[in-house]
């Protein structure tokens, strides 16, 4: 006795395969866009820190990923533990 069929026919198998490939391509495209947005944000914060912006100086990391982690920490309420209050 063989393994039970997953798909009713070849057309169904091909449709499922194409849908999976579209989803994978879309996920890769989103990841690339997210990375580009993180790099742009990091660059903007780096510029602001260079001009002496207090908040930018506090959240600037060595790379886009660490900058995003610091911003997320600040936004999630870890301000007191991670940062001193900005002086405006």
C-alpha positions, 0 to 999 in steps of 0.5 A: 500500500502506497502513501496517500496522495496529498493533492488530488491531481497535478494541477492542484499540486502545481497551483500550491507550489506556485502559491508557496513560491509567490509567498516566499518571494513576497517574504524576501521582498518585505525583508529586503524593504525592512532592511533598507528602511532600518538602514535609512532610519539608522543614517538619519539618527546618525546625522541627528546625533552628529548635530547633537540631538539628545535622543539620537545620541541615546538611541544610536547604535553601531549598526542599524540592528542595534539602533532599532533595538534601542528604539524598541526598548525606549518605546516599550517603556525601558526608558528608565533602565536604558536611557536617561531622560532627554533634556530639551 
